[in-house]
Amino acid sequence: MKPLGYWLVHLHDLIETRFHRALEADGLTRRHWQVLNTIATEPGTLTEVEQALAHFHDDVRPLVEDFAGRGWLTGECELTEAGRRAHDRIAAQVHAQRARLLDGISDDEYVELIRMLERIAENAAAPV
């Protein structure tokens, strides 16, 4: 049996690859999706978007600029109609990928998995 660290890294790599393939036709990455989805669900200033994604990104500006260049943003961080359509289309792709990843896992199993991972993270963050 392989250890937890192996499975976490392996799963991360597989998820990155799967999302890359799903989003590459639009010239997007998983990080693009995280920023776009944050703007769609929690619109705010650029600073607020950066704070919401601080765990994942140091600087979301290049991604926000990319969206603005595509005509998906108006103002500081608000989706245009084209941006909403793009978000909806991409969200469907992302949800299909997530459903595939969780195929055969019940809702209860998923909740338990997340609880276990949270506990492991808490344990890892505790002082040595």
Backbone as XML, in Angstrom:
<?xml version="1.0"?>
<chain id="A" units="angstrom">
  <residue number="1" name="MET">
    <atom name="N" x="0.848" y="-1.181" z="0.000"/>
    <atom name="CA" x="0.000" y="0.000" z="0.000"/>
    <atom name="C" x="0.894" y="1.245" z="0.000"/>
  </residue>
  <residue number="2" name="LYS">
    <atom name="N" x="0.600" y="2.152" z="-0.898"/>
    <atom name="CA" x="1.387" y="3.377" z="-0.995"/>
    <atom name="C" x="0.929" y="4.365" z="0.086"/>
  </residue>
  <residue number="3" name="PRO">
    <atom name="N" x="1.834" y="5.224" z="0.559"/>
    <atom name="CA" x="1.502" y="6.161" z="1.643"/>
    <atom name="C" x="0.651" y="7.341" z="1.164"/>
  </residue>
  <residue number="4" name="LEU">
    <atom name="N" x="0.097" y="8.050" z="2.121"/>
    <atom name="CA" x="-0.773" y="9.192" z="1.870"/>
    <atom name="C" x="-0.121" y="10.215" z="0.944"/>
  </residue>
  <residue number="5" name="GLY">
    <atom name="N" x="1.135" y="10.575" z="1.211"/>
    <atom name="CA" x="1.817" y="11.587" z="0.400"/>
    <atom name="C" x="1.854" y="11.221" z="-1.067"/>
  </residue>
  <residue number="6" name="TYR">
    <atom name="N" x="2.098" y="9.956" z="-1.348"/>
    <atom name="CA" x="2.101" y="9.500" z="-2.734"/>
    <atom name="C" x="0.750" y="9.781" z="-3.376"/>
  </residue>
  <residue number="7" name="TRP">
    <atom name="N" x="-0.334" y="9.366" z="-2.705"/>
    <atom name="CA" x="-1.664" y="9.508" z="-3.284"/>
    <atom name="C" x="-2.065" y="10.969" z="-3.437"/>
  </residue>
  <residue number="8" name="LEU">
    <atom name="N" x="-1.665" y="11.819" z="-2.500"/>
    <atom name="CA" x="-2.006" y="13.235" z="-2.618"/>
    <atom name="C" x="-1.325" y="13.867" z="-3.826"/>
  </residue>
  <residue number="9" name="VAL">
    <atom name="N" x="-0.041" y="13.592" z="-4.009"/>
    <atom name="CA" x="0.683" y="14.147" z="-5.154"/>
    <atom name="C" x="0.157" y="13.546" z="-6.455"/>
  </residue>
  <residue number="10" name="HIS">
    <atom name="N" x="-0.045" y="12.243" z="-6.468"/>
    <atom name="CA" x="-0.541" y="11.572" z="-7.672"/>
    <atom name="C" x="-1.925" y="12.111" z="-8.062"/>
  </residue>
  <residue number="11" name="LEU">
    <atom name="N" x="-2.804" y="12.232" z="-7.095"/>
    <atom name="CA" x="-4.143" y="12.755" z="-7.360"/>
    <atom name="C" x="-4.085" y="14.192" z="-7.852"/>
  </residue>
  <residue number="12" name="HIS">
    <atom name="N" x="-3.247" y="15.014" z="-7.236"/>
    <atom name="CA" x="-3.100" y="16.400" z="-7.685"/>
    <atom name="C" x="-2.674" y="16.442" z="-9.148"/>
  </residue>
  <residue number="13" name="ASP">
    <atom name="N" x="-1.682" y="15.646" z="-9.496"/>
    <atom name="CA" x="-1.211" y="15.611" z="-10.879"/>
    <atom name="C" x="-2.309" y="15.156" z="-11.846"/>
  </residue>
  <residue number="14" name="LEU">
    <atom name="N" x="-3.064" y="14.136" z="-11.451"/>
    <atom name="CA" x="-4.152" y="13.653" z="-12.305"/>
    <atom name="C" x="-5.245" y="14.708" z="-12.477"/>
  </residue>
  <residue number="15" name="ILE">
    <atom name="N" x="-5.588" y="15.393" z="-11.398"/>
    <atom name="CA" x="-6.609" y="16.447" z="-11.470"/>
    <atom name="C" x="-6.131" y="17.574" z="-12.369"/>
  </residue>
  <residue number="16" name="GLU">
    <atom name="N" x="-4.887" y="17.985" z="-12.207"/>
    <atom name="CA" x="-4.335" y="19.045" z="-13.059"/>
    <atom name="C" x="-4.400" y="18.637" z="-14.532"/>
  </residue>
  <residue number="17" name="THR">
    <atom name="N" x="-4.013" y="17.412" z="-14.834"/>
    <atom name="CA" x="-4.030" y="16.927" z="-16.214"/>
    <atom name="C" x="-5.450" y="16.886" z="-16.768"/>
  </residue>
  <residue number="18" name="ARG">
    <atom name="N" x="-6.378" y="16.362" z="-15.984"/>
    <atom name="CA" x="-7.773" y="16.256" z="-16.424"/>
    <atom name="C" x="-8.353" y="17.644" z="-16.712"/>
  </residue>
  <residue number="19" name="PHE">
    <atom name="N" x="-8.117" y="18.596" z="-15.805"/>
    <atom name="CA" x="-8.660" y="19.941" z="-16.002"/>
    <atom name="C" x="-7.949" y="20.658" z="-17.143"/>
  </residue>
  <residue number="20" name="HIS">
    <atom name="N" x="-6.663" y="20.399" z="-17.309"/>
    <atom name="CA" x="-5.935" y="20.992" z="-18.436"/>
    <atom name="C" x="-6.584" y="20.563" z="-19.754"/>
  </residue>
  <residue number="21" name="ARG">
    <atom name="N" x="-6.844" y="19.280" z="-19.873"/>
    <atom name="CA" x="-7.462" y="18.771" z="-21.104"/>
    <atom name="C" x="-8.859" y="19.342" z="-21.325"/>
  </residue>
  <residue number="22" name="ALA">
    <atom name="N" x="-9.611" y="19.505" z="-20.243"/>
    <atom name="CA" x="-10.976" y="20.020" z="-20.368"/>
    <atom name="C" x="-10.998" y="21.505" z="-20.728"/>
  </residue>
  <residue number="23" name="LEU">
    <atom name="N" x="-9.997" y="22.258" z="-20.308"/>
    <atom name="CA" x="-10.017" y="23.711" z="-20.471"/>
    <atom name="C" x="-9.110" y="24.233" z="-21.580"/>
  </residue>
  <residue number="24" name="GLU">
    <atom name="N" x="-8.239" y="23.376" z="-22.112"/>
    <atom name="CA" x="-7.231" y="23.850" z="-23.059"/>
    <atom name="C" x="-7.830" y="24.412" z="-24.355"/>
  </residue>
  <residue number="25" name="ALA">
    <atom name="N" x="-8.983" y="23.926" z="-24.768"/>
    <atom name="CA" x="-9.589" y="24.434" z="-26.003"/>
    <atom name="C" x="-9.904" y="25.924" z="-25.888"/>
  </residue>
  <residue number="26" name="ASP">
    <atom name="N" x="-10.168" y="26.387" z="-24.662"/>
    <atom name="CA" x="-10.437" y="27.809" z="-24.420"/>
    <atom name="C" x="-9.172" y="28.562" z="-24.040"/>
  </residue>
  <residue number="27" name="GLY">
    <atom name="N" x="-8.035" y="27.870" z="-24.027"/>
    <atom name="CA" x="-6.792" y="28.520" z="-23.632"/>
    <atom name="C" x="-6.771" y="28.867" z="-22.157"/>
  </residue>
  <residue number="28" name="LEU">
    <atom name="N" x="-7.460" y="28.045" z="-21.357"/>
    <atom name="CA" x="-7.565" y="28.304" z="-19.919"/>
    <atom name="C" x="-6.849" y="27.224" z="-19.122"/>
  </residue>
  <residue number="29" name="THR">
    <atom name="N" x="-6.550" y="27.554" z="-17.893"/>
    <atom name="CA" x="-5.974" y="26.616" z="-16.939"/>
    <atom name="C" x="-6.933" y="26.471" z="-15.765"/>
  </residue>
  <residue number="30" name="ARG">
    <atom name="N" x="-6.612" y="25.536" z="-14.893"/>
    <atom name="CA" x="-7.419" y="25.364" z="-13.675"/>
    <atom name="C" x="-7.405" y="26.644" z="-12.835"/>
  </residue>
  <residue number="31" name="ARG">
    <atom name="N" x="-6.280" y="27.344" z="-12.839"/>
    <atom name="CA" x="-6.191" y="28.608" z="-12.100"/>
    <atom name="C" x="-7.132" y="29.651" z="-12.704"/>
  </residue>
  <residue number="32" name="HIS">
    <atom name="N" x="-7.221" y="29.686" z="-14.039"/>
    <atom name="CA" x="-8.189" y="30.573" z="-14.680"/>
    <atom name="C" x="-9.593" y="30.273" z="-14.149"/>
  </residue>
  <residue number="33" name="TRP">
    <atom name="N" x="-9.927" y="28.978" z="-14.119"/>
    <atom name="CA" x="-11.249" y="28.593" z="-13.666"/>
    <atom name="C" x="-11.488" y="29.070" z="-12.228"/>
  </residue>
  <residue number="34" name="GLN">
    <atom name="N" x="-10.523" y="28.902" z="-11.350"/>
    <atom name="CA" x="-10.686" y="29.317" z="-9.962"/>
    <atom name="C" x="-10.972" y="30.814" z="-9.874"/>
  </residue>
  <residue number="35" name="VAL">
    <atom name="N" x="-10.252" y="31.595" z="-10.656"/>
    <atom name="CA" x="-10.461" y="33.047" z="-10.638"/>
    <atom name="C" x="-11.813" y="33.397" z="-11.261"/>
  </residue>
  <residue number="36" name="LEU">
    <atom name="N" x="-12.110" y="32.815" z="-12.412"/>
    <atom name="CA" x="-13.380" y="33.104" z="-13.086"/>
    <atom name="C" x="-14.563" y="32.725" z="-12.203"/>
  </residue>
  <residue number="37" name="ASN">
    <atom name="N" x="-14.499" y="31.570" z="-11.588"/>
    <atom name="CA" x="-15.598" y="31.125" z="-10.742"/>
    <atom name="C" x="-15.741" y="32.006" z="-9.503"/>
  </residue>
  <residue number="38" name="THR">
    <atom name="N" x="-14.631" y="32.439" z="-8.947"/>
    <atom name="CA" x="-14.684" y="33.343" z="-7.793"/>
    <atom name="C" x="-15.354" y="34.648" z="-8.180"/>
  </residue>
  <residue number="39" name="ILE">
    <atom name="N" x="-14.982" y="35.194" z="-9.323"/>
    <atom name="CA" x="-15.594" y="36.444" z="-9.783"/>
    <atom name="C" x="-17.085" y="36.246" z="-10.038"/>
  </residue>
  <residue number="40" name="ALA">
    <atom name="N" x="-17.450" y="35.093" z="-10.593"/>
    <atom name="CA" x="-18.869" y="34.827" z="-10.890"/>
    <atom name="C" x="-19.688" y="34.641" z="-9.627"/>
  </residue>
  <residue number="41" name="THR">
    <atom name="N" x="-19.103" y="34.021" z="-8.607"/>
    <atom name="CA" x="-19.877" y="33.701" z="-7.401"/>
    <atom name="C" x="-19.685" y="34.691" z="-6.265"/>
  </residue>
  <residue number="42" name="GLU">
    <atom name="N" x="-18.539" y="35.374" z="-6.262"/>
    <atom name="CA" x="-18.247" y="36.347" z="-5.208"/>
    <atom name="C" x="-17.663" y="37.616" z="-5.830"/>
  </residue>
  <residue number="43" name="PRO">
    <atom name="N" x="-18.436" y="38.317" z="-6.675"/>
    <atom name="CA" x="-17.860" y="39.492" z="-7.329"/>
    <atom name="C" x="-17.406" y="40.513" z="-6.291"/>
  </residue>
  <residue number="44" name="GLY">
    <atom name="N" x="-16.377" y="41.220" z="-6.640"/>
    <atom name="CA" x="-15.842" y="42.235" z="-5.743"/>
    <atom name="C" x="-14.708" y="42.963" z="-6.418"/>
  </residue>
  <residue number="45" name="THR">
    <atom name="N" x="-13.941" y="43.635" z="-5.613"/>
    <atom name="CA" x="-12.784" y="44.340" z="-6.145"/>
    <atom name="C" x="-11.674" y="43.338" z="-6.439"/>
  </residue>
  <residue number="46" name="LEU">
    <atom name="N" x="-10.674" y="43.784" z="-7.147"/>
    <atom name="CA" x="-9.523" y="42.928" z="-7.431"/>
    <atom name="C" x="-8.890" y="42.459" z="-6.126"/>
  </residue>
  <residue number="47" name="THR">
    <atom name="N" x="-8.791" y="43.342" z="-5.163"/>
    <atom name="CA" x="-8.220" y="42.980" z="-3.863"/>
    <atom name="C" x="-9.040" y="41.893" z="-3.184"/>
  </residue>
  <residue number="48" name="GLU">
    <atom name="N" x="-10.357" y="41.983" z="-3.252"/>
    <atom name="CA" x="-11.216" y="40.963" z="-2.649"/>
    <atom name="C" x="-11.070" y="39.616" z="-3.351"/>
  </residue>
  <residue number="49" name="VAL">
    <atom name="N" x="-10.949" y="39.652" z="-4.659"/>
    <atom name="CA" x="-10.742" y="38.407" z="-5.408"/>
    <atom name="C" x="-9.398" y="37.808" z="-5.014"/>
  </residue>
  <residue number="50" name="GLU">
    <atom name="N" x="-8.367" y="38.636" z="-4.920"/>
    <atom name="CA" x="-7.046" y="38.150" z="-4.495"/>
    <atom name="C" x="-7.109" y="37.539" z="-3.105"/>
  </residue>
  <residue number="51" name="GLN">
    <atom name="N" x="-7.830" y="38.181" z="-2.198"/>
    <atom name="CA" x="-7.948" y="37.648" z="-0.835"/>
    <atom name="C" x="-8.689" y="36.320" z="-0.825"/>
  </residue>
  <residue number="52" name="ALA">
    <atom name="N" x="-9.734" y="36.204" z="-1.634"/>
    <atom name="CA" x="-10.507" y="34.960" z="-1.688"/>
    <atom name="C" x="-9.660" y="33.804" z="-2.202"/>
  </residue>
  <residue number="53" name="LEU">
    <atom name="N" x="-8.673" y="34.110" z="-3.029"/>
    <atom name="CA" x="-7.843" y="33.074" z="-3.644"/>
    <atom name="C" x="-6.409" y="33.065" z="-3.112"/>
  </residue>
  <residue number="54" name="ALA">
    <atom name="N" x="-6.189" y="33.727" z="-1.997"/>
    <atom name="CA" x="-4.827" y="33.866" z="-1.465"/>
    <atom name="C" x="-4.149" y="32.516" z="-1.254"/>
  </residue>
  <residue number="55" name="HIS">
    <atom name="N" x="-4.903" y="31.512" z="-0.932"/>
    <atom name="CA" x="-4.315" y="30.185" z="-0.699"/>
    <atom name="C" x="-3.779" y="29.576" z="-1.999"/>
  </residue>
  <residue number="56" name="PHE">
    <atom name="N" x="-4.352" y="29.969" z="-3.133"/>
    <atom name="CA" x="-3.986" y="29.379" z="-4.417"/>
    <atom name="C" x="-3.066" y="30.254" z="-5.263"/>
  </residue>
  <residue number="57" name="HIS">
    <atom name="N" x="-3.174" y="31.568" z="-5.112"/>
    <atom name="CA" x="-2.491" y="32.481" z="-6.026"/>
    <atom name="C" x="-1.802" y="33.609" z="-5.267"/>
  </residue>
  <residue number="58" name="ASP">
    <atom name="N" x="-0.661" y="34.018" z="-5.774"/>
    <atom name="CA" x="-0.020" y="35.217" z="-5.257"/>
    <atom name="C" x="-0.563" y="36.450" z="-5.953"/>
  </residue>
  <residue number="59" name="ASP">
    <atom name="N" x="-0.795" y="36.350" z="-7.251"/>
    <atom name="CA" x="-1.226" y="37.496" z="-8.038"/>
    <atom name="C" x="-2.212" y="37.031" z="-9.106"/>
  </residue>
  <residue number="60" name="VAL">
    <atom name="N" x="-3.450" y="37.450" z="-8.970"/>
    <atom name="CA" x="-4.472" y="37.057" z="-9.947"/>
    <atom name="C" x="-4.582" y="38.067" z="-11.087"/>
  </residue>
  <residue number="61" name="ARG">
    <atom name="N" x="-3.845" y="39.160" z="-11.005"/>
    <atom name="CA" x="-3.969" y="40.218" z="-12.016"/>
    <atom name="C" x="-3.796" y="39.713" z="-13.447"/>
  </residue>
  <residue number="62" name="PRO">
    <atom name="N" x="-2.770" y="38.897" z="-13.730"/>
    <atom name="CA" x="-2.620" y="38.446" z="-15.127"/>
    <atom name="C" x="-3.844" y="37.672" z="-15.627"/>
  </residue>
  <residue number="63" name="LEU">
    <atom name="N" x="-4.463" y="36.905" z="-14.753"/>
    <atom name="CA" x="-5.652" y="36.152" z="-15.165"/>
    <atom name="C" x="-6.836" y="37.095" z="-15.361"/>
  </residue>
  <residue number="64" name="VAL">
    <atom name="N" x="-6.980" y="38.061" z="-14.468"/>
    <atom name="CA" x="-8.051" y="39.054" z="-14.598"/>
    <atom name="C" x="-7.850" y="39.849" z="-15.888"/>
  </residue>
  <residue number="65" name="GLU">
    <atom name="N" x="-6.613" y="40.208" z="-16.182"/>
    <atom name="CA" x="-6.326" y="40.937" z="-17.422"/>
    <atom name="C" x="-6.654" y="40.084" z="-18.643"/>
  </residue>
  <residue number="66" name="ASP">
    <atom name="N" x="-6.379" y="38.796" z="-18.556"/>
    <atom name="CA" x="-6.727" y="37.883" z="-19.649"/>
    <atom name="C" x="-8.238" y="37.899" z="-19.880"/>
  </residue>
  <residue number="67" name="PHE">
    <atom name="N" x="-9.014" y="37.807" z="-18.805"/>
    <atom name="CA" x="-10.474" y="37.824" z="-18.934"/>
    <atom name="C" x="-10.955" y="39.157" z="-19.507"/>
  </residue>
  <residue number="68" name="ALA">
    <atom name="N" x="-10.363" y="40.251" z="-19.061"/>
    <atom name="CA" x="-10.743" y="41.566" z="-19.590"/>
    <atom name="C" x="-10.445" y="41.621" z="-21.090"/>
  </residue>
  <residue number="69" name="GLY">
    <atom name="N" x="-9.301" y="41.080" z="-21.490"/>
    <atom name="CA" x="-8.946" y="41.062" z="-22.907"/>
    <atom name="C" x="-9.886" y="40.219" z="-23.751"/>
  </residue>
  <residue number="70" name="ARG">
    <atom name="N" x="-10.509" y="39.233" z="-23.137"/>
    <atom name="CA" x="-11.477" y="38.389" z="-23.839"/>
    <atom name="C" x="-12.869" y="39.028" z="-23.873"/>
  </residue>
  <residue number="71" name="GLY">
    <atom name="N" x="-13.020" y="40.165" z="-23.173"/>
    <atom name="CA" x="-14.316" y="40.832" z="-23.092"/>
    <atom name="C" x="-15.235" y="40.196" z="-22.060"/>
  </residue>
  <residue number="72" name="TRP">
    <atom name="N" x="-14.647" y="39.458" z="-21.106"/>
    <atom name="CA" x="-15.449" y="38.761" z="-20.099"/>
    <atom name="C" x="-15.656" y="39.582" z="-18.835"/>
  </residue>
  <residue number="73" name="LEU">
    <atom name="N" x="-14.913" y="40.672" z="-18.689"/>
    <atom name="CA" x="-15.032" y="41.504" z="-17.491"/>
    <atom name="C" x="-15.311" y="42.944" z="-17.861"/>
  </residue>
  <residue number="74" name="THR">
    <atom name="N" x="-16.089" y="43.579" z="-17.013"/>
    <atom name="CA" x="-16.304" y="45.006" z="-17.119"/>
    <atom name="C" x="-16.028" y="45.581" z="-15.735"/>
  </residue>
  <residue number="75" name="GLY">
    <atom name="N" x="-15.649" y="46.819" z="-15.676"/>
    <atom name="CA" x="-15.324" y="47.371" z="-14.369"/>
    <atom name="C" x="-14.116" y="46.661" z="-13.804"/>
  </residue>
  <residue number="76" name="GLU">
    <atom name="N" x="-14.010" y="46.625" z="-12.501"/>
    <atom name="CA" x="-12.823" y="46.008" z="-11.910"/>
    <atom name="C" x="-12.898" y="44.493" z="-11.970"/>
  </residue>
  <residue number="77" name="CYS">
    <atom name="N" x="-13.949" y="43.905" z="-11.464"/>
    <atom name="CA" x="-14.065" y="42.440" z="-11.478"/>
    <atom name="C" x="-15.526" y="42.031" z="-11.567"/>
  </residue>
  <residue number="78" name="GLU">
    <atom name="N" x="-16.188" y="42.445" z="-12.621"/>
    <atom name="CA" x="-17.577" y="42.060" z="-12.874"/>
    <atom name="C" x="-17.656" y="41.383" z="-14.224"/>
  </residue>
  <residue number="79" name="LEU">
    <atom name="N" x="-18.421" y="40.303" z="-14.295"/>
    <atom name="CA" x="-18.577" y="39.599" z="-15.561"/>
    <atom name="C" x="-19.489" y="40.362" z="-16.501"/>
  </residue>
  <residue number="80" name="THR">
    <atom name="N" x="-19.107" y="40.388" z="-17.762"/>
    <atom name="CA" x="-19.987" y="40.896" z="-18.811"/>
    <atom name="C" x="-20.952" y="39.766" z="-19.172"/>
  </residue>
  <residue number="81" name="GLU">
    <atom name="N" x="-21.871" y="40.045" z="-20.067"/>
    <atom name="CA" x="-22.772" y="38.990" z="-20.536"/>
    <atom name="C" x="-21.966" y="37.867" z="-21.189"/>
  </residue>
  <residue number="82" name="ALA">
    <atom name="N" x="-20.962" y="38.234" z="-21.980"/>
    <atom name="CA" x="-20.100" y="37.220" z="-22.600"/>
    <atom name="C" x="-19.345" y="36.435" z="-21.528"/>
  </residue>
  <residue number="83" name="GLY">
    <atom name="N" x="-18.944" y="37.116" z="-20.482"/>
    <atom name="CA" x="-18.265" y="36.447" z="-19.378"/>
    <atom name="C" x="-19.174" y="35.467" z="-18.656"/>
  </residue>
  <residue number="84" name="ARG">
    <atom name="N" x="-20.436" y="35.851" z="-18.483"/>
    <atom name="CA" x="-21.394" y="34.938" z="-17.833"/>
    <atom name="C" x="-21.638" y="33.695" z="-18.698"/>
  </residue>
  <residue number="85" name="ARG">
    <atom name="N" x="-21.763" y="33.914" z="-19.990"/>
    <atom name="CA" x="-21.953" y="32.765" z="-20.885"/>
    <atom name="C" x="-20.730" y="31.847" z="-20.845"/>
  </residue>
  <residue number="86" name="ALA">
    <atom name="N" x="-19.540" y="32.453" z="-20.865"/>
    <atom name="CA" x="-18.311" y="31.653" z="-20.798"/>
    <atom name="C" x="-18.245" y="30.903" z="-19.479"/>
  </residue>
  <residue number="87" name="HIS">
    <atom name="N" x="-18.567" y="31.584" z="-18.393"/>
    <atom name="CA" x="-18.542" y="30.923" z="-17.078"/>
    <atom name="C" x="-19.509" y="29.749" z="-17.054"/>
  </residue>
  <residue number="88" name="ASP">
    <atom name="N" x="-20.704" y="29.943" z="-17.534"/>
    <atom name="CA" x="-21.704" y="28.867" z="-17.525"/>
    <atom name="C" x="-21.237" y="27.665" z="-18.354"/>
  </residue>
  <residue number="89" name="ARG">
    <atom name="N" x="-20.663" y="27.944" z="-19.512"/>
    <atom name="CA" x="-20.186" y="26.875" z="-20.388"/>
    <atom name="C" x="-19.019" y="26.127" z="-19.738"/>
  </residue>
  <residue number="90" name="ILE">
    <atom name="N" x="-18.090" y="26.870" z="-19.183"/>
    <atom name="CA" x="-16.918" y="26.258" z="-18.555"/>
    <atom name="C" x="-17.319" y="25.545" z="-17.267"/>
  </residue>
  <residue number="91" name="ALA">
    <atom name="N" x="-18.273" y="26.117" z="-16.533"/>
    <atom name="CA" x="-18.752" y="25.463" z="-15.306"/>
    <atom name="C" x="-19.320" y="24.086" z="-15.616"/>
  </residue>
  <residue number="92" name="ALA">
    <atom name="N" x="-20.027" y="23.978" z="-16.717"/>
    <atom name="CA" x="-20.578" y="22.672" z="-17.102"/>
    <atom name="C" x="-19.450" y="21.676" z="-17.345"/>
  </residue>
  <residue number="93" name="GLN">
    <atom name="N" x="-18.379" y="22.108" z="-17.988"/>
    <atom name="CA" x="-17.226" y="21.226" z="-18.220"/>
    <atom name="C" x="-16.568" y="20.822" z="-16.896"/>
  </residue>
  <residue number="94" name="VAL">
    <atom name="N" x="-16.394" y="21.790" z="-16.016"/>
    <atom name="CA" x="-15.754" y="21.522" z="-14.721"/>
    <atom name="C" x="-16.609" y="20.567" z="-13.903"/>
  </residue>
  <residue number="95" name="HIS">
    <atom name="N" x="-17.914" y="20.798" z="-13.865"/>
    <atom name="CA" x="-18.796" y="19.918" z="-13.097"/>
    <atom name="C" x="-18.797" y="18.499" z="-13.660"/>
  </residue>
  <residue number="96" name="ALA">
    <atom name="N" x="-18.700" y="18.377" z="-14.970"/>
    <atom name="CA" x="-18.626" y="17.044" z="-15.574"/>
    <atom name="C" x="-17.329" y="16.349" z="-15.156"/>
  </residue>
  <residue number="97" name="GLN">
    <atom name="N" x="-16.235" y="17.082" z="-15.110"/>
    <atom name="CA" x="-14.965" y="16.497" z="-14.671"/>
    <atom name="C" x="-15.040" y="16.077" z="-13.207"/>
  </residue>
  <residue number="98" name="ARG">
    <atom name="N" x="-15.606" y="16.934" z="-12.383"/>
    <atom name="CA" x="-15.737" y="16.599" z="-10.954"/>
    <atom name="C" x="-16.615" y="15.369" z="-10.757"/>
  </residue>
  <residue number="99" name="ALA">
    <atom name="N" x="-17.696" y="15.300" z="-11.510"/>
    <atom name="CA" x="-18.581" y="14.133" z="-11.402"/>
    <atom name="C" x="-17.825" y="12.860" z="-11.773"/>
  </residue>
  <residue number="100" name="ARG">
    <atom name="N" x="-16.997" y="12.947" z="-12.805"/>
    <atom name="CA" x="-16.210" y="11.785" z="-13.221"/>
    <atom name="C" x="-15.217" y="11.385" z="-12.134"/>
  </residue>
  <residue number="101" name="LEU">
    <atom name="N" x="-14.583" y="12.369" z="-11.498"/>
    <atom name="CA" x="-13.628" y="12.091" z="-10.429"/>
    <atom name="C" x="-14.289" y="11.395" z="-9.246"/>
  </residue>
  <residue number="102" name="LEU">
    <atom name="N" x="-15.537" y="11.725" z="-8.994"/>
    <atom name="CA" x="-16.237" y="11.195" z="-7.819"/>
    <atom name="C" x="-17.151" y="10.018" z="-8.156"/>
  </residue>
  <residue number="103" name="ASP">
    <atom name="N" x="-17.041" y="9.520" z="-9.374"/>
    <atom name="CA" x="-17.864" y="8.388" z="-9.795"/>
    <atom name="C" x="-17.672" y="7.214" z="-8.836"/>
  </residue>
  <residue number="104" name="GLY">
    <atom name="N" x="-18.769" y="6.664" z="-8.341"/>
    <atom name="CA" x="-18.711" y="5.514" z="-7.446"/>
    <atom name="C" x="-18.496" y="5.871" z="-5.986"/>
  </residue>
  <residue number="105" name="ILE">
    <atom name="N" x="-18.422" y="7.160" z="-5.674"/>
    <atom name="CA" x="-18.247" y="7.606" z="-4.288"/>
    <atom name="C" x="-19.555" y="8.241" z="-3.840"/>
  </residue>
  <residue number="106" name="SER">
    <atom name="N" x="-20.119" y="7.723" z="-2.764"/>
    <atom name="CA" x="-21.391" y="8.254" z="-2.273"/>
    <atom name="C" x="-21.181" y="9.626" z="-1.626"/>
  </residue>
  <residue number="107" name="ASP">
    <atom name="N" x="-22.268" y="10.344" z="-1.444"/>
    <atom name="CA" x="-22.192" y="11.639" z="-0.765"/>
    <atom name="C" x="-21.607" y="11.482" z="0.638"/>
  </residue>
  <residue number="108" name="ASP">
    <atom name="N" x="-22.039" y="10.444" z="1.347"/>
    <atom name="CA" x="-21.518" y="10.203" z="2.697"/>
    <atom name="C" x="-20.025" y="9.897" z="2.675"/>
  </residue>
  <residue number="109" name="GLU">
    <atom name="N" x="-19.590" y="9.115" z="1.705"/>
    <atom name="CA" x="-18.163" y="8.805" z="1.588"/>
    <atom name="C" x="-17.359" y="10.068" z="1.281"/>
  </residue>
  <residue number="110" name="TYR">
    <atom name="N" x="-17.905" y="10.920" z="0.433"/>
    <atom name="CA" x="-17.220" y="12.164" z="0.096"/>
    <atom name="C" x="-17.078" y="13.051" z="1.330"/>
  </residue>
  <residue number="111" name="VAL">
    <atom name="N" x="-18.155" y="13.196" z="2.083"/>
    <atom name="CA" x="-18.116" y="14.009" z="3.304"/>
    <atom name="C" x="-17.076" y="13.450" z="4.275"/>
  </residue>
  <residue number="112" name="GLU">
    <atom name="N" x="-17.047" y="12.147" z="4.424"/>
    <atom name="CA" x="-16.068" y="11.520" z="5.320"/>
    <atom name="C" x="-14.645" y="11.733" z="4.808"/>
  </residue>
  <residue number="113" name="LEU">
    <atom name="N" x="-14.438" y="11.610" z="3.516"/>
    <atom name="CA" x="-13.118" y="11.846" z="2.936"/>
    <atom name="C" x="-12.646" y="13.266" z="3.237"/>
  </residue>
  <residue number="114" name="ILE">
    <atom name="N" x="-13.518" y="14.241" z="3.036"/>
    <atom name="CA" x="-13.151" y="15.634" z="3.291"/>
    <atom name="C" x="-12.854" y="15.827" z="4.772"/>
  </residue>
  <residue number="115" name="ARG">
    <atom name="N" x="-13.646" y="15.241" z="5.638"/>
    <atom name="CA" x="-13.391" y="15.343" z="7.087"/>
    <atom name="C" x="-12.026" y="14.760" z="7.438"/>
  </residue>
  <residue number="116" name="MET">
    <atom name="N" x="-11.696" y="13.625" z="6.859"/>
    <atom name="CA" x="-10.403" y="13.005" z="7.146"/>
    <atom name="C" x="-9.254" y="13.874" z="6.639"/>
  </residue>
  <residue number="117" name="LEU">
    <atom name="N" x="-9.389" y="14.417" z="5.440"/>
    <atom name="CA" x="-8.340" y="15.278" z="4.909"/>
    <atom name="C" x="-8.182" y="16.549" z="5.744"/>
  </residue>
  <residue number="118" name="GLU">
    <atom name="N" x="-9.293" y="17.109" z="6.192"/>
    <atom name="CA" x="-9.224" y="18.280" z="7.076"/>
    <atom name="C" x="-8.480" y="17.939" z="8.362"/>
  </residue>
  <residue number="119" name="ARG">
    <atom name="N" x="-8.762" y="16.788" z="8.925"/>
    <atom name="CA" x="-8.096" y="16.373" z="10.159"/>
    <atom name="C" x="-6.607" y="16.158" z="9.935"/>
  </residue>
  <residue number="120" name="ILE">
    <atom name="N" x="-6.250" y="15.540" z="8.827"/>
    <atom name="CA" x="-4.836" y="15.351" z="8.514"/>
    <atom name="C" x="-4.146" y="16.700" z="8.352"/>
  </residue>
  <residue number="121" name="ALA">
    <atom name="N" x="-4.810" y="17.644" z="7.699"/>
    <atom name="CA" x="-4.253" y="18.988" z="7.527"/>
    <atom name="C" x="-4.073" y="19.665" z="8.882"/>
  </residue>
  <residue number="122" name="GLU">
    <atom name="N" x="-5.060" y="19.532" z="9.757"/>
    <atom name="CA" x="-4.935" y="20.099" z="11.110"/>
    <atom name="C" x="-3.768" y="19.478" z="11.847"/>
  </residue>
  <residue number="123" name="ASN">
    <atom name="N" x="-3.644" y="18.170" z="11.752"/>
    <atom name="CA" x="-2.530" y="17.485" z="12.410"/>
    <atom name="C" x="-1.193" y="17.959" z="11.852"/>
  </residue>
  <residue number="124" name="ALA">
    <atom name="N" x="-1.114" y="18.119" z="10.532"/>
    <atom name="CA" x="0.129" y="18.546" z="9.903"/>
    <atom name="C" x="0.490" y="19.990" z="10.277"/>
  </residue>
  <residue number="125" name="ALA">
    <atom name="N" x="-0.533" y="20.816" z="10.520"/>
    <atom name="CA" x="-0.299" y="22.218" z="10.865"/>
    <atom name="C" x="0.042" y="22.409" z="12.339"/>
  </residue>
  <residue number="126" name="ALA">
    <atom name="N" x="-0.210" y="21.403" z="13.156"/>
    <atom name="CA" x="0.050" y="21.526" z="14.599"/>
    <atom name="C" x="1.542" y="21.661" z="14.864"/>
  </residue>
  <residue number="127" name="PRO">
    <atom name="N" x="1.902" y="22.393" z="15.900"/>
    <atom name="CA" x="3.336" y="22.532" z="16.235"/>
    <atom name="C" x="3.970" y="21.166" z="16.478"/>
  </residue>
  <residue number="128" name="VAL">
    <atom name="N" x="5.216" y="21.065" z="16.094"/>
    <atom name="CA" x="5.964" y="19.803" z="16.250"/>
    <atom name="C" x="6.361" y="19.604" z="17.697"/>
  </residue>
</chain>
